[in-house]
């Protein structure tokens, strides 16, 4: 995934659900996104530690304001595709945990590079009773044309959660699905878990600015 895609994906996650804990339960997903977006992007822009790539500060922001509102179980199952059903409960747990960690590093590295981007949201195309919707938006870059992005959210017992993001025409789940299938075909579910674990260990030793590249 390119730096631009990482940055936009990270921004969209942060902007979309960073302050959902304070949101009314009946609030529409697009209204929620619009209401909280400015607060979260201002935090990323105005925090000198985040801009400097302070790993703990950025990771804390991701952990507290983004991750509670991402459905990693569903995201991982979609990325694993048909192989998910063949995995044991323990393998599913380990795979979801490693995928979650990988995305934490990816989004943390990108979040530290947010500068002057703004997000503009499109009218929601959904019925009042829908429990799965696609929220459309575009990222206005400091330079260059706006980048269109969409993301899928589903409403569950604890509220709305993200389970996929479309950046520059590519869905995040589909981006990983091919590489997951290739690794599983060669080395099984355990092989994929091992590969992700090793990658996460390497990323843990890198500065966030390097992770974002």
ABEGO torsion letter per residue (X at the ends): XBAAAAAAAAAAAAAAAAAAAABBAABBAAAAAAAAAAAAAAAAAABAAAAAGBAAAAAAAAAAAAAAABBAAAAAAAAAEAAAAABBAAAAAAAAAAAAAAAAAAAAAAAAABBABBBBBBBBBBBAABABBBBBBBBBBABEBBBBBBBBBBBBAAEBBBABBBBGGBBAAAAAAAAAAAAAAAAEAAAAAAAAAAAAAAAAABBAAAAAX
